[in-house]
């Protein structure tokens, strides 16, 4: 299923896989990207930085997102912005899916 020129459910566009992180790029342009992720429980992304702000919207499950050393519990329906150049990491407290929007400038 895709959502190009038709309505659809984001949560159904990417599936969980055991012991894995799955990503699906929905939009890729010079000025930014929109990507869906599905993290199995216990999976995550190690601490890193990005040169642009990143908007995260949790569409299913629960994540711990650490920004500049401070952990944040983020659950389905909630969002958080990871500021540019601040170290951040993500961990699946339980399986979770997220929408990541990065705008480059």
mmCIF file of the C-alpha atoms, coordinates in Angstrom:
data_MODEL
# 
_entry.id   MODEL 
# 
loop_
_atom_site.group_PDB 
_atom_site.id 
_atom_site.type_symbol 
_atom_site.label_atom_id 
_atom_site.label_alt_id 
_atom_site.label_comp_id 
_atom_site.label_asym_id 
_atom_site.label_entity_id 
_atom_site.label_seq_id 
_atom_site.pdbx_PDB_ins_code 
_atom_site.Cartn_x 
_atom_site.Cartn_y 
_atom_site.Cartn_z 
_atom_site.occupancy 
_atom_site.B_iso_or_equiv 
_atom_site.pdbx_formal_charge 
_atom_site.auth_seq_id 
_atom_site.auth_comp_id 
_atom_site.auth_asym_id 
_atom_site.auth_atom_id 
_atom_site.pdbx_PDB_model_num 
ATOM 1   C CA . UNK A 1 1   ? 0.000  0.000  0.000  1.00 0.00 ? 1   UNK A CA 1 
ATOM 2   C CA . UNK A 1 2   ? 1.199  3.506  -0.708 1.00 0.00 ? 2   UNK A CA 1 
ATOM 3   C CA . UNK A 1 3   ? -0.328 6.891  -0.005 1.00 0.00 ? 3   UNK A CA 1 
ATOM 4   C CA . UNK A 1 4   ? 0.524  8.753  -3.203 1.00 0.00 ? 4   UNK A CA 1 
ATOM 5   C CA . UNK A 1 5   ? -2.583 10.709 -4.137 1.00 0.00 ? 5   UNK A CA 1 
ATOM 6   C CA . UNK A 1 6   ? -4.760 8.627  -1.827 1.00 0.00 ? 6   UNK A CA 1 
ATOM 7   C CA . UNK A 1 7   ? -5.440 8.389  1.878  1.00 0.00 ? 7   UNK A CA 1 
ATOM 8   C CA . UNK A 1 8   ? -3.874 5.602  3.880  1.00 0.00 ? 8   UNK A CA 1 
ATOM 9   C CA . UNK A 1 9   ? -2.605 4.534  7.265  1.00 0.00 ? 9   UNK A CA 1 
ATOM 10  C CA . UNK A 1 10  ? 1.049  5.285  8.059  1.00 0.00 ? 10  UNK A CA 1 
ATOM 11  C CA . UNK A 1 11  ? 1.226  2.442  10.558 1.00 0.00 ? 11  UNK A CA 1 
ATOM 12  C CA . UNK A 1 12  ? 0.492  -0.111 7.810  1.00 0.00 ? 12  UNK A CA 1 
ATOM 13  C CA . UNK A 1 13  ? 3.230  1.131  5.457  1.00 0.00 ? 13  UNK A CA 1 
ATOM 14  C CA . UNK A 1 14  ? 6.131  -0.444 7.362  1.00 0.00 ? 14  UNK A CA 1 
ATOM 15  C CA . UNK A 1 15  ? 6.211  -3.826 9.129  1.00 0.00 ? 15  UNK A CA 1 
ATOM 16  C CA . UNK A 1 16  ? 8.070  -5.003 12.195 1.00 0.00 ? 16  UNK A CA 1 
ATOM 17  C CA . UNK A 1 17  ? 10.810 -7.610 11.769 1.00 0.00 ? 17  UNK A CA 1 
ATOM 18  C CA . UNK A 1 18  ? 12.260 -9.618 14.653 1.00 0.00 ? 18  UNK A CA 1 
ATOM 19  C CA . UNK A 1 19  ? 15.499 -8.198 16.072 1.00 0.00 ? 19  UNK A CA 1 
ATOM 20  C CA . UNK A 1 20  ? 15.596 -5.481 13.401 1.00 0.00 ? 20  UNK A CA 1 
ATOM 21  C CA . UNK A 1 21  ? 15.052 -1.859 12.509 1.00 0.00 ? 21  UNK A CA 1 
ATOM 22  C CA . UNK A 1 22  ? 13.124 -1.427 9.255  1.00 0.00 ? 22  UNK A CA 1 
ATOM 23  C CA . UNK A 1 23  ? 12.935 1.856  7.329  1.00 0.00 ? 23  UNK A CA 1 
ATOM 24  C CA . UNK A 1 24  ? 10.873 3.017  4.375  1.00 0.00 ? 24  UNK A CA 1 
ATOM 25  C CA . UNK A 1 25  ? 11.589 6.341  2.711  1.00 0.00 ? 25  UNK A CA 1 
ATOM 26  C CA . UNK A 1 26  ? 8.344  8.021  1.657  1.00 0.00 ? 26  UNK A CA 1 
ATOM 27  C CA . UNK A 1 27  ? 9.780  11.269 0.286  1.00 0.00 ? 27  UNK A CA 1 
ATOM 28  C CA . UNK A 1 28  ? 13.354 12.081 -0.681 1.00 0.00 ? 28  UNK A CA 1 
ATOM 29  C CA . UNK A 1 29  ? 14.088 15.558 -1.989 1.00 0.00 ? 29  UNK A CA 1 
ATOM 30  C CA . UNK A 1 30  ? 17.131 17.831 -1.979 1.00 0.00 ? 30  UNK A CA 1 
ATOM 31  C CA . UNK A 1 31  ? 15.521 19.888 0.798  1.00 0.00 ? 31  UNK A CA 1 
ATOM 32  C CA . UNK A 1 32  ? 14.432 17.018 3.046  1.00 0.00 ? 32  UNK A CA 1 
ATOM 33  C CA . UNK A 1 33  ? 13.168 13.512 3.671  1.00 0.00 ? 33  UNK A CA 1 
ATOM 34  C CA . UNK A 1 34  ? 10.187 11.771 5.236  1.00 0.00 ? 34  UNK A CA 1 
ATOM 35  C CA . UNK A 1 35  ? 10.931 8.258  6.478  1.00 0.00 ? 35  UNK A CA 1 
ATOM 36  C CA . UNK A 1 36  ? 8.979  5.615  8.385  1.00 0.00 ? 36  UNK A CA 1 
ATOM 37  C CA . UNK A 1 37  ? 10.764 3.302  10.821 1.00 0.00 ? 37  UNK A CA 1 
ATOM 38  C CA . UNK A 1 38  ? 9.722  0.146  12.679 1.00 0.00 ? 38  UNK A CA 1 
ATOM 39  C CA . UNK A 1 39  ? 11.911 -0.878 15.639 1.00 0.00 ? 39  UNK A CA 1 
ATOM 40  C CA . UNK A 1 40  ? 11.615 -4.274 17.288 1.00 0.00 ? 40  UNK A CA 1 
ATOM 41  C CA . UNK A 1 41  ? 11.739 -4.280 21.108 1.00 0.00 ? 41  UNK A CA 1 
ATOM 42  C CA . UNK A 1 42  ? 15.273 -3.645 22.360 1.00 0.00 ? 42  UNK A CA 1 
ATOM 43  C CA . UNK A 1 43  ? 16.507 -2.296 19.031 1.00 0.00 ? 43  UNK A CA 1 
ATOM 44  C CA . UNK A 1 44  ? 17.669 1.277  18.545 1.00 0.00 ? 44  UNK A CA 1 
ATOM 45  C CA . UNK A 1 45  ? 20.027 3.765  16.980 1.00 0.00 ? 45  UNK A CA 1 
ATOM 46  C CA . UNK A 1 46  ? 23.267 4.569  18.766 1.00 0.00 ? 46  UNK A CA 1 
ATOM 47  C CA . UNK A 1 47  ? 24.142 8.124  19.719 1.00 0.00 ? 47  UNK A CA 1 
ATOM 48  C CA . UNK A 1 48  ? 24.857 10.365 16.747 1.00 0.00 ? 48  UNK A CA 1 
ATOM 49  C CA . UNK A 1 49  ? 24.298 13.920 15.543 1.00 0.00 ? 49  UNK A CA 1 
ATOM 50  C CA . UNK A 1 50  ? 22.612 15.344 12.469 1.00 0.00 ? 50  UNK A CA 1 
ATOM 51  C CA . UNK A 1 51  ? 23.247 18.718 10.836 1.00 0.00 ? 51  UNK A CA 1 
ATOM 52  C CA . UNK A 1 52  ? 19.490 19.451 10.658 1.00 0.00 ? 52  UNK A CA 1 
ATOM 53  C CA . UNK A 1 53  ? 16.556 19.468 13.067 1.00 0.00 ? 53  UNK A CA 1 
ATOM 54  C CA . UNK A 1 54  ? 14.614 16.197 13.009 1.00 0.00 ? 54  UNK A CA 1 
ATOM 55  C CA . UNK A 1 55  ? 10.904 15.917 13.827 1.00 0.00 ? 55  UNK A CA 1 
ATOM 56  C CA . UNK A 1 56  ? 9.812  12.529 15.208 1.00 0.00 ? 56  UNK A CA 1 
ATOM 57  C CA . UNK A 1 57  ? 6.190  11.396 15.526 1.00 0.00 ? 57  UNK A CA 1 
ATOM 58  C CA . UNK A 1 58  ? 5.548  8.054  17.230 1.00 0.00 ? 58  UNK A CA 1 
ATOM 59  C CA . UNK A 1 59  ? 2.717  6.240  15.450 1.00 0.00 ? 59  UNK A CA 1 
ATOM 60  C CA . UNK A 1 60  ? 2.788  2.982  17.427 1.00 0.00 ? 60  UNK A CA 1 
ATOM 61  C CA . UNK A 1 61  ? 4.409  1.697  20.614 1.00 0.00 ? 61  UNK A CA 1 
ATOM 62  C CA . UNK A 1 62  ? 6.892  3.345  22.968 1.00 0.00 ? 62  UNK A CA 1 
ATOM 63  C CA . UNK A 1 63  ? 10.435 4.681  22.554 1.00 0.00 ? 63  UNK A CA 1 
ATOM 64  C CA . UNK A 1 64  ? 13.098 6.235  24.706 1.00 0.00 ? 64  UNK A CA 1 
ATOM 65  C CA . UNK A 1 65  ? 14.718 9.101  22.835 1.00 0.00 ? 65  UNK A CA 1 
ATOM 66  C CA . UNK A 1 66  ? 17.776 10.588 24.490 1.00 0.00 ? 66  UNK A CA 1 
ATOM 67  C CA . UNK A 1 67  ? 18.778 14.108 23.442 1.00 0.00 ? 67  UNK A CA 1 
ATOM 68  C CA . UNK A 1 68  ? 21.971 15.662 24.762 1.00 0.00 ? 68  UNK A CA 1 
ATOM 69  C CA . UNK A 1 69  ? 22.075 13.110 27.596 1.00 0.00 ? 69  UNK A CA 1 
ATOM 70  C CA . UNK A 1 70  ? 18.437 13.590 28.696 1.00 0.00 ? 70  UNK A CA 1 
ATOM 71  C CA . UNK A 1 71  ? 16.077 10.612 28.146 1.00 0.00 ? 71  UNK A CA 1 
ATOM 72  C CA . UNK A 1 72  ? 12.497 11.208 26.967 1.00 0.00 ? 72  UNK A CA 1 
ATOM 73  C CA . UNK A 1 73  ? 9.753  8.581  27.002 1.00 0.00 ? 73  UNK A CA 1 
ATOM 74  C CA . UNK A 1 74  ? 7.678  9.060  23.842 1.00 0.00 ? 74  UNK A CA 1 
ATOM 75  C CA . UNK A 1 75  ? 4.552  7.021  23.085 1.00 0.00 ? 75  UNK A CA 1 
ATOM 76  C CA . UNK A 1 76  ? 2.088  6.639  20.218 1.00 0.00 ? 76  UNK A CA 1 
ATOM 77  C CA . UNK A 1 77  ? 0.529  9.976  19.319 1.00 0.00 ? 77  UNK A CA 1 
ATOM 78  C CA . UNK A 1 78  ? 3.403  12.014 20.749 1.00 0.00 ? 78  UNK A CA 1 
ATOM 79  C CA . UNK A 1 79  ? 6.198  13.866 18.975 1.00 0.00 ? 79  UNK A CA 1 
ATOM 80  C CA . UNK A 1 80  ? 9.579  15.376 19.756 1.00 0.00 ? 80  UNK A CA 1 
ATOM 81  C CA . UNK A 1 81  ? 12.125 17.497 17.900 1.00 0.00 ? 81  UNK A CA 1 
ATOM 82  C CA . UNK A 1 82  ? 15.770 16.462 17.960 1.00 0.00 ? 82  UNK A CA 1 
ATOM 83  C CA . UNK A 1 83  ? 17.710 19.714 17.448 1.00 0.00 ? 83  UNK A CA 1 
ATOM 84  C CA . UNK A 1 84  ? 20.509 19.947 14.904 1.00 0.00 ? 84  UNK A CA 1 
ATOM 85  C CA . UNK A 1 85  ? 24.007 19.105 16.126 1.00 0.00 ? 85  UNK A CA 1 
ATOM 86  C CA . UNK A 1 86  ? 22.846 17.744 19.513 1.00 0.00 ? 86  UNK A CA 1 
ATOM 87  C CA . UNK A 1 87  ? 23.742 14.115 20.193 1.00 0.00 ? 87  UNK A CA 1 
ATOM 88  C CA . UNK A 1 88  ? 20.713 11.834 20.255 1.00 0.00 ? 88  UNK A CA 1 
ATOM 89  C CA . UNK A 1 89  ? 19.870 8.134  20.355 1.00 0.00 ? 89  UNK A CA 1 
ATOM 90  C CA . UNK A 1 90  ? 16.731 5.993  20.192 1.00 0.00 ? 90  UNK A CA 1 
ATOM 91  C CA . UNK A 1 91  ? 15.751 2.743  21.902 1.00 0.00 ? 91  UNK A CA 1 
ATOM 92  C CA . UNK A 1 92  ? 12.619 0.622  21.609 1.00 0.00 ? 92  UNK A CA 1 
ATOM 93  C CA . UNK A 1 93  ? 11.193 0.157  25.113 1.00 0.00 ? 93  UNK A CA 1 
ATOM 94  C CA . UNK A 1 94  ? 8.581  -1.872 23.261 1.00 0.00 ? 94  UNK A CA 1 
ATOM 95  C CA . UNK A 1 95  ? 8.102  -2.275 19.529 1.00 0.00 ? 95  UNK A CA 1 
ATOM 96  C CA . UNK A 1 96  ? 7.497  1.141  18.018 1.00 0.00 ? 96  UNK A CA 1 
ATOM 97  C CA . UNK A 1 97  ? 6.978  2.855  14.688 1.00 0.00 ? 97  UNK A CA 1 
ATOM 98  C CA . UNK A 1 98  ? 7.901  6.448  13.980 1.00 0.00 ? 98  UNK A CA 1 
ATOM 99  C CA . UNK A 1 99  ? 7.724  9.023  11.244 1.00 0.00 ? 99  UNK A CA 1 
ATOM 100 C CA . UNK A 1 100 ? 10.939 11.023 10.846 1.00 0.00 ? 100 UNK A CA 1 
ATOM 101 C CA . UNK A 1 101 ? 10.853 14.354 9.007  1.00 0.00 ? 101 UNK A CA 1 
ATOM 102 C CA . UNK A 1 102 ? 14.147 16.093 8.250  1.00 0.00 ? 102 UNK A CA 1 
ATOM 103 C CA . UNK A 1 103 ? 14.209 19.449 6.489  1.00 0.00 ? 103 UNK A CA 1 
ATOM 104 C CA . UNK A 1 104 ? 17.563 20.497 5.089  1.00 0.00 ? 104 UNK A CA 1 
ATOM 105 C CA . UNK A 1 105 ? 18.504 24.096 4.550  1.00 0.00 ? 105 UNK A CA 1 
# 
